[in-house]
Amino acid sequence: MTDKLNIDKLDLQIIQHMMGDATISYADLGKKTFLFRGNHTCPD
């Protein structure tokens, strides 16, 4: 069985930051990806 992953631009940004620094905190990830500023909308 092969399941396709639903990865969007934000997911890729988070993965890239974590690959660059595996010790990054969730708070810093949010700041770097603007999650805390409400720029990301979740699908219904």
C-alpha positions in Angstrom: 0.0 0.0 0.0 1.4 3.4 -0.9 -0.1 6.4 0.8 0.5 9.9 -0.7 1.6 12.5 1.8 -0.2 15.8 1.7 2.7 18.2 2.3 2.2 21.9 1.8 4.7 24.8 1.6 4.5 25.3 5.3 5.3 21.7 6.1 8.4 21.9 3.8 9.6 25.1 5.6 9.3 23.4 9.0 11.1 20.3 7.7 13.9 22.5 6.2 14.3 24.4 9.5 14.4 21.1 11.5 17.0 19.6 9.1 19.2 22.7 9.6 18.8 22.6 13.4 17.3 19.5 15.0 17.3 21.3 18.4 15.0 24.1 17.3 12.1 24.7 19.6 8.5 24.7 18.5 8.3 28.4 19.5 11.2 29.3 17.2 9.7 27.2 14.4 6.5 29.2 14.8 8.4 32.5 14.7 10.4 31.4 11.6 7.4 30.2 9.7 5.0 33.0 11.0 2.6 30.5 12.5 2.0 32.8 15.5 1.1 35.7 13.3 -1.9 34.0 11.8 -0.5 33.7 8.3 -1.4 30.0 8.0 -4.9 28.8 7.4 -5.9 25.2 8.0 -8.2 23.5 5.5 -11.7 22.6 6.8 
